[in-house]
Amino acid sequence: MFFLKYICFYNAAMIHALMKRVLLLLIILCICDGCRQSDTQINSILDFTPEDAEFVLAIYDLETVKSDIRNNALLNAISSSSDYGRIRDQIQKLSTSDSILLWVERKGDSLDFSYVTRLKDSLFREGVPDSLELPQKVIDSFFIGSSSRRSLASVVPNDGQRLKDLLKASEGNKPFSLILNGQAADGLGKPFLNDYELGFSGPTLIETTINSEEIQLTGVTYLTDSLPQLLGAFKNTQAQESRLQEIAPANSDGYLSLTYNDFQAISLSLEAFRTQPLDSTFNPELFQTISEIGVIHYDEGSLVAIRSIDGQATREALRDHTENQSTFRNIDLKIFNDPGLFAQVFYPFIQVNDLNLYVELGDFFVFGPTTESMENAIAAFQNGTTLGASQAFKACAERLGDASSLLLVVKNSRFRKILSDWFPAAKNLVSLSDYSLSAFQFVQDMGFTHFNGIVKKHKEKTVSTGVSEMFSVTLDADIITPPQFVVNHRTKERDIVVQDVNNTLYLISNTGKILWKKKLIGNILGRIEQVDLFRNGRLQLAFATPFRVYVIDRNGNFVSRFPMKFGDRITQPLSVFDYDNNRRYRFLVTQNRELLMYDRNARFVNGFKYRSSLPIITQPKHFRIGNKDYIVFGAGKQFRILNRRGATRISVSGEFEFSGNPFFLYRNTFLTTSSDGQLLQVDENGQVKSSNLKLTKDHKIFATAKTLVTLDENELGIKQNTIELDYGEYTDPRIHYINDKIYVTLTDMQSQKVYLFDSQAQPIENFPVYGNSTMDLDNADGDRNLEFVVKGESNTIVMYKKN
């Protein structure tokens, strides 16, 4: 009766041909089934669930599954591969609202599949005349299709409960559920291990949520009693919070994390998998003080990290490994005398045998093969350039549980290997550049293990946040001046100038190449200025040392008539004035009580005269208000405000205990502070306004035309906003005005942290980072991101990118 109804759905021109095929099918069915009725009562497609299939797919919403596969590039590529193409093609021909059960068995190098669903008159899509090409049969009211007659003959109702019960445990509200069994279940663990072939888990149920941007996996896996399985190592422990992302560098390939609350339990479970038993002298003391251990993956040499629950106890457990090899960024690199210890204890999860050094980073102790790998880990930790700081990780973490027994986080390079392990035929079918980070998690529970996975695209605008270290450059000797950006007039980008203790000046490109070195007489005073002496667009560097005034061109050559030599000491940084913005520069040299002015040809300017009995205590600065020029500085306890010729332009009465902070032009007043925390402002009439800011003696200030920044002990004030910092030893704050935005920078020399704030005193995300000097901030390479440069180690500069 079914076949008569089935035929009615085709037009009359096809009836004759279909009748022939139906008769042939009846003959085949009689041969395959012996024209017998099943003795087993069949209630649903689950009654056909095979016990030995490699994987079983229960499709609850066929059209959604088709759409999900079609719209997700990764699934589309996998399902189109040679292994799974025939299965996809057959599923695409079906048209039913009923559930479908599909299973796969590997036969040599090929996959055989079978599927079963309720019999419907319109089971196949209209206009698909070849839908009956595969072997098929009907049992009761169920239609069975298969890729081979051999597989078809083996499809019968069965009394097996193991996989059937697992499918019944699924929520059923997802488009499909997947059971991995036997080799497929063991294959789930391949990405977690290196060349390890023993059992990983028992039957595993996985459900999915899929869209074009991500694949989210949830499920459970069960252990079997017949063979030891690696997930069983966690059966007598409780999952803990995983925090390895806090120290895994962003330039690693990802990491594997294990957690436990009972080392004895997990160690006993791993005995069945170790290649050799633990030595009778093995001391478990170290492992009883940690709750997490993991491998940070690199192709050139992986790291192992342990998280301590008692730092002092862990240090005591490492008492035989306390010899220092070197120091990097004030952190000791210690020699580790047992390089294969972790691989011996935690095999096969950990297989790293060349751990020669270790460092302590926060709650973690990190072990690695080389000095370079250790320094990379230290820099990432101090800079905050870890996987945990990335937006990609944060997006993945939202899909994971807080606690993990076993967690794998991988970048796209390592994810490609995972795909090749899981789907060998699909490894080259899709670009993985958008899948910057994926994660897979197992969480031990009572009698079973939860499984979570997230494979998610992360677009450039999502992942390009944070701070990344661009390069570091080691100089010939220790650094004495903070590195500073200067304009490269050829590229309009920025290069870096810095001086070492041997008084060698370096010009370094924004890619970290040392362009030239120049030996100077004395250390540079203050910041280096740039001038265009020949008014041709080519810039030179201008600055003073205690007995010289230098002007050096782009190629590291002294400009003619420079350096200027002085017999008496220069006591303030060189002041460079361009009164009318016409590049007719004036160089103002301070020698204790005297000011000397020179033109751009190093000739003395006779029209300028200033001499006083009071020592000049701040660098003279040039300000312009309206069409008037002012040269402002502090002399002894008095304000000095001069005109272009060195004569007094504004007389200011009174004496002041200056704080030593520079003078600034702020809201059309000349501003500085007193040592007792008073804000001193002088207007163009010489009137002094004093405001009590309640600052302590050692405060620091910086100002622009409309913005005032104060630093008093650990309180940073920007405009009317105040933020409390950690107590430390801070450099003077600096204001940077870039792309119509105000940034405030300062460095805590005690903790070696560089801070960045906006105009509302809000900290910029991903700061502070590591640094040992005042930082300079600018757009160094012409892209839309800012860069900053700072002293790192005593003889190293570091350039970062703020994305």
BELBELRA-V665965 format. One record per residue. SS is DSSP state (helix for helix, strand for strand, loop for the rest). D_CENTER is the distance of its C-alpha to the mean C-alpha in whole Angstrom. Layout:
SS;D_CENTER + SS;D_CENTER
This chain:
loop;64 + helix;60 + helix;61 + helix;64 + helix;61 + helix;58 + helix;61 + loop;61 + loop;58 + loop;59 + loop;61 + helix;65 + helix;64 + helix;62 + helix;64 + helix;66 + helix;63 + helix;61 + helix;64 + helix;65 + helix;61 + helix;62 + helix;65 + helix;63 + helix;60 + helix;63 + helix;64 + helix;61 + helix;60 + helix;63 + helix;63 + helix;59 + helix;60 + loop;64 + loop;64 + loop;64 + loop;62 + loop;60 + loop;61 + loop;58 + loop;57 + loop;54 + loop;52 + loop;49 + helix;47 + helix;45 + helix;49 + helix;48 + loop;44 + loop;45 + loop;44 + loop;43 + loop;41 + loop;37 + strand;36 + strand;37 + strand;36 + strand;38 + strand;37 + loop;38 + loop;38 + helix;38 + helix;38 + helix;35 + helix;33 + helix;35 + helix;33 + helix;30 + helix;30 + helix;31 + helix;28 + loop;25 + helix;25 + helix;23 + helix;26 + helix;29 + helix;28 + helix;28 + helix;31 + loop;33 + loop;33 + loop;36 + loop;35 + loop;35 + helix;37 + helix;40 + helix;39 + helix;37 + helix;40 + helix;42 + helix;40 + helix;40 + helix;44 + strand;44 + loop;45 + loop;45 + loop;44 + loop;45 + loop;43 + strand;42 + strand;42 + strand;40 + strand;40 + strand;39 + strand;41 + strand;40 + strand;43 + loop;43 + loop;40 + strand;41 + strand;40 + strand;43 + strand;42 + strand;44 + strand;44 + strand;46 + strand;47 + strand;50 + loop;53 + loop;53 + loop;55 + loop;52 + loop;50 + strand;49 + loop;48 + loop;51 + loop;51 + loop;50 + helix;53 + helix;52 + helix;50 + helix;52 + loop;52 + loop;50 + loop;52 + strand;52 + strand;55 + strand;55 + strand;56 + loop;57 + loop;55 + strand;52 + strand;51 + strand;50 + strand;48 + strand;47 + loop;46 + loop;49 + helix;53 + helix;52 + helix;49 + helix;51 + helix;54 + loop;52 + loop;50 + loop;53 + loop;52 + loop;51 + loop;51 + loop;48 + loop;46 + helix;43 + helix;41 + helix;43 + helix;42 + helix;38 + helix;38 + helix;40 + loop;38 + loop;35 + loop;35 + loop;37 + loop;35 + loop;32 + loop;33 + strand;34 + strand;33 + strand;32 + strand;34 + strand;33 + loop;36 + loop;37 + helix;35 + helix;32 + helix;31 + helix;31 + helix;29 + loop;26 + loop;25 + helix;25 + helix;21 + helix;21 + loop;24 + loop;25 + loop;28 + loop;30 + loop;32 + loop;34 + loop;33 + loop;30 + loop;31 + loop;34 + loop;35 + strand;32 + strand;32 + strand;29 + strand;29 + strand;27 + strand;26 + strand;25 + loop;25 + loop;24 + loop;20 + strand;19 + strand;21 + strand;21 + strand;23 + strand;25 + strand;28 + strand;30 + strand;31 + loop;34 + loop;35 + loop;39 + loop;41 + loop;42 + loop;40 + loop;37 + loop;34 + helix;30 + helix;29 + helix;32 + helix;31 + helix;29 + loop;33 + loop;34 + loop;31 + loop;29 + loop;25 + strand;23 + strand;20 + loop;17 + loop;14 + helix;13 + helix;9 + helix;10 + loop;11 + loop;9 + strand;7 + loop;4 + loop;8 + loop;9 + loop;11 + strand;10 + strand;13 + strand;16 + strand;17 + strand;21 + strand;22 + loop;26 + loop;29 + loop;31 + helix;31 + helix;35 + helix;34 + helix;31 + helix;33 + helix;36 + helix;34 + helix;33 + loop;36 + loop;37 + loop;34 + loop;34 + loop;36 + loop;38 + loop;38 + loop;37 + loop;39 + loop;42 + loop;41 + loop;37 + loop;36 + loop;34 + loop;33 + helix;30 + helix;29 + helix;31 + helix;28 + strand;25 + strand;24 + strand;21 + strand;20 + strand;18 + strand;17 + strand;14 + loop;14 + loop;15 + loop;18 + loop;19 + loop;19 + loop;18 + strand;17 + strand;19 + strand;18 + strand;20 + strand;20 + strand;23 + loop;25 + loop;28 + helix;26 + helix;30 + helix;31 + helix;28 + helix;29 + helix;33 + helix;32 + loop;30 + loop;33 + loop;34 + loop;31 + loop;31 + loop;32 + strand;30 + strand;29 + strand;27 + strand;25 + strand;22 + loop;21 + loop;23 + strand;22 + strand;25 + strand;24 + strand;27 + strand;28 + loop;28 + loop;31 + loop;31 + loop;28 + loop;29 + helix;29 + helix;26 + helix;27 + helix;31 + helix;30 + helix;27 + loop;28 + loop;28 + loop;24 + loop;24 + loop;25 + loop;24 + loop;27 + loop;26 + loop;24 + loop;26 + strand;24 + strand;22 + strand;21 + strand;21 + strand;17 + loop;18 + loop;19 + strand;18 + strand;20 + strand;18 + strand;21 + strand;20 + loop;22 + loop;22 + helix;22 + helix;19 + helix;17 + helix;18 + helix;17 + helix;14 + helix;13 + helix;15 + helix;13 + helix;9 + helix;11 + helix;13 + helix;11 + loop;8 + loop;5 + strand;5 + helix;4 + helix;6 + helix;5 + loop;4 + helix;7 + helix;7 + helix;7 + helix;10 + helix;12 + helix;12 + helix;13 + loop;16 + loop;18 + loop;18 + loop;20 + loop;19 + strand;21 + strand;21 + loop;23 + strand;21 + strand;17 + strand;16 + strand;12 + strand;12 + strand;10 + helix;13 + helix;15 + helix;16 + helix;16 + helix;19 + helix;21 + helix;21 + helix;22 + helix;25 + helix;26 + helix;26 + loop;28 + helix;29 + helix;31 + helix;28 + loop;25 + loop;26 + loop;27 + loop;24 + loop;21 + loop;17 + loop;15 + loop;15 + loop;14 + loop;10 + strand;10 + strand;13 + strand;14 + strand;18 + strand;19 + strand;23 + strand;25 + strand;28 + loop;31 + loop;35 + loop;36 + loop;33 + strand;29 + strand;27 + strand;24 + strand;22 + strand;19 + strand;17 + strand;17 + strand;15 + loop;15 + loop;12 + loop;14 + helix;13 + helix;13 + helix;11 + helix;8 + loop;9 + loop;8 + loop;7 + strand;9 + strand;8 + strand;11 + strand;14 + strand;16 + strand;18 + strand;22 + strand;25 + loop;28 + loop;32 + loop;32 + loop;31 + strand;30 + loop;32 + loop;31 + loop;27 + loop;26 + strand;27 + strand;26 + strand;29 + strand;30 + loop;31 + loop;34 + loop;33 + loop;30 + loop;30 + loop;26 + strand;26 + strand;26 + strand;26 + strand;29 + strand;29 + strand;32 + strand;33 + loop;35 + loop;38 + loop;38 + strand;36 + strand;34 + strand;31 + strand;30 + strand;27 + loop;25 + loop;22 + loop;21 + loop;22 + loop;25 + strand;28 + strand;31 + strand;34 + strand;35 + strand;38 + strand;40 + loop;41 + loop;44 + loop;42 + loop;39 + strand;38 + strand;38 + strand;36 + strand;34 + strand;35 + strand;36 + strand;36 + strand;40 + loop;41 + loop;45 + loop;46 + loop;45 + loop;44 + loop;40 + loop;39 + loop;38 + strand;38 + strand;37 + strand;40 + strand;40 + strand;42 + strand;42 + loop;45 + loop;48 + strand;46 + strand;45 + strand;43 + strand;42 + strand;40 + loop;39 + loop;36 + loop;38 + loop;38 + loop;42 + strand;44 + loop;45 + loop;49 + loop;51 + loop;48 + loop;47 + strand;49 + strand;51 + loop;52 + loop;54 + loop;53 + loop;50 + loop;47 + loop;46 + loop;43 + loop;41 + loop;42 + strand;43 + strand;43 + strand;44 + loop;45 + loop;47 + loop;48 + loop;45 + loop;47 + loop;45 + loop;48 + loop;47 + strand;48 + strand;47 + strand;48 + strand;48 + strand;48 + strand;51 + loop;51 + loop;54 + strand;54 + strand;52 + strand;53 + strand;52 + strand;51 + strand;51 + loop;49 + loop;51 + loop;51 + loop;55 + strand;56 + loop;56 + loop;59 + loop;59 + loop;57 + loop;58 + strand;57 + strand;58 + loop;58 + loop;59 + loop;55 + loop;52 + strand;49 + loop;46 + loop;44 + loop;43 + loop;45 + strand;43 + strand;44 + strand;44 + strand;46 + strand;47 + loop;49 + loop;51 + strand;51 + strand;50 + strand;49 + strand;48 + strand;47 + strand;47 + strand;48 + strand;51 + loop;52 + loop;52 + strand;53 + strand;51 + strand;52 + strand;51 + strand;53 + loop;54 + loop;53 + loop;56 + loop;55 + loop;58 + strand;57 + strand;56 + strand;55 + loop;57 + loop;55 + loop;57 + loop;57 + loop;55 + loop;51 + loop;49 + strand;46 + loop;43 + loop;42 + loop;39 + loop;39 + loop;41 + strand;40 + strand;41 + strand;40 + loop;42 + loop;45 + strand;45 + strand;45 + strand;43 + strand;42 + strand;42 + strand;45 + loop;44 + loop;45 + loop;42 + strand;44 + strand;43 + strand;46 + strand;46 + strand;49 + loop;50 + loop;52 + loop;55 + loop;54 + loop;54 + strand;52 + strand;50 + strand;48 + strand;46 + strand;45 + loop;41 + loop;42 + loop;39 + loop;40 + loop;41 + loop;38 + loop;36 + strand;34 + strand;34 + strand;33 + strand;34 + loop;35 + loop;37 + loop;36 + loop;34 + strand;34 + strand;32 + strand;33 + strand;31 + strand;34 + loop;33 + loop;29 + strand;30 + strand;29 + strand;31 + strand;30 + loop;33 + loop;34 + strand;31 + strand;30 + strand;27 + strand;27 + loop;25 + loop;25 + loop;28 + loop;28 + loop;29 + strand;28 + loop;28 + loop;30 + loop;28 + strand;28 + strand;28 + strand;26 + strand;27 + strand;25 + loop;25 + loop;28 + strand;25 + strand;26 + strand;23 + strand;24 + strand;23 + strand;24 + strand;23 + strand;24 + loop;25 + loop;26 + loop;22 + loop;21 + strand;19 + strand;18 + strand;19 + strand;19 + strand;21 + loop;22 + loop;26 + loop;26 + loop;25 + loop;22 + strand;19 + loop;16 + loop;13 + loop;10 + loop;13 + loop;15 + strand;14 + strand;16 + loop;19 + loop;23 + loop;24 + loop;25 + loop;22 + strand;23 + strand;21 + strand;22 + loop;21 + loop;22 + loop;21 + loop;23 + loop;20 + loop;19 + loop;16 + strand;17 + strand;17 + strand;18 + strand;20 + strand;21 + strand;22 + loop;21 + loop;23 + loop;27 + loop;27 + strand;23 + strand;22 + strand;18 + strand;17 + strand;14 + strand;13 + strand;12 + loop;11
